[in-house]
Amino acid sequence: MNISRRSTCGVLVLMLYFISPCSAQAEVSLTVSGICATTGSDLSKAEKTAFDDALYKAYLDLALRQVPASASVDLIQKIKGFIAGRGTQDIIQYQIISRSQQDNVLILNLDLKINDAPLKDWLKTHAFTTPLGLRPSLLLTITTRGPGPAERYEWWSSSTPKGYSPFETQLAARLRNAGENIIDVPQHISLPPASSDKTVTLASNLGASLLITGILTHKPSDATGLDSRLEISLIDVKMKRRITSSFISLKGTLDVKTMNELLITGVLDQIRSEIAKKVVVVTPVMREKGLCIEGIKDYETYDAIINAVRSLDTVAKISVSSIQGHSICHAIQIKGSLQDILDSLKQKKIAQADMLVEDNIASIRLLNP
C-alpha cells in the first residue's frame, strides 16, 4: 500500500508540472572571458577586475543582439553606467570554468546565467532598439558667421546648395555616429518665401520631423585667439514649436575645427536627450500560437524542449492547453514566427523529431528509436 501510494503521488506531481503554466524566464546563458593585468602575488584583486570585465562583455553581447548597428556606438558609450548601477544583482548563476596566466595577464573564463529583463527595459527606455529609419529625421540649418568679417554661410539661401557648412558637417557626423537620422542637403531646393519660420517650412518640405537651427559666430579676439558663440535650438517641425535651446561661449587659441568640436560637445547631450523623447519605442506585437509535442516517452526530453523554447527571446509565455496520452499541447505567446522557433530547436538537436508548422500550430513529433 505504501509503495502504491508513493507511486500515485509521483504521477500526480508530474501531471501537475505539465498542467501548470510555464512562464518564459528572463534569463540567458552565455560563456565569456575576462582579462586583467597582474601585479605581485595577490591575485584576488586581479580576479575581481577580470570578473567585472567578463560581466561587461556579457551585458554588451546581450545588448548588441537587440539594437541596430546605427545605435551600437552610443550603446557602448552609455552601457557602462547601466552596468555600474546593476552590480551583480542580475546574475542568476555563474561558474568559473578556468583560470590561466600568460605574460602577467590573468584570463578568467566564466559560464553565466543573467536575468536580462532589466537590460531590455533599459534599452527600450533609451530608444536603443529603434532602427535608424524609424527615428525622427533631422535637418540642420545653422547660420555660420566668421571668423573673417565677410564670412557667412547659409546653405538654404541658395536653390542649388553646396552642402552643410563645416560646423553643420561636424555636428551631423557626431549625431550620425550616435545613431540619429540626419537628412542630407539636397542638390536642388525650392526656396520658401522669406518669413520668420522660413527654415521650418523648408524642413517640412524636405520631410524632416525635427530641425536643429541657430547661429554660430567665430570672431578673432587677438592675433591668435578665437571668440566663439553658439546659440542653438531644437524645433518640432510639425508643431512649429521650440523644444529646447542652448547657448555656449568659448575663448581660446584654437583652430576653428577644434573650437567647433568643443562647442558641439557642450550642447550635444542636451539636444540628444530631447530627441530621445521623440523616438517611438518599437515593441514587437505579441501573438498567441499553438505548440504540440507528440510521442513523449520521458520527462527529461520534454523538459529539455520546453526549456529551450522558453530561453528564446521571441517567446514571452508558454502554458499547457491540453494533455492526451503522450501528447501535450501548449498556448505560446511569441513576437516572431513559429518556424523560427522550430529552426532554433533543430539547431539544438535535443531529440530526433519531425517538425512542421500548419496555420498557427507548430507540431513536434518525437521519433523514438
PyMOL commands that set and color helices and strands:
alter all, ss='L'
color gray80, all
select helices_A, chain A and resi 2-19+44-64+69-86+117-125+132-134+155-157+166-177+198-205+256-276+299-310+338-348
alter helices_A, ss='H'
color red, helices_A
select strands_A, chain A and resi 22-23+27-37+91-102+105-115+137-145+152-153+181-182+210-220+226-236+241-252+287-294+315-324+327-334+353-358+361-366
alter strands_A, ss='S'
color yellow, strands_A
deselect
rebuild
show_as cartoon
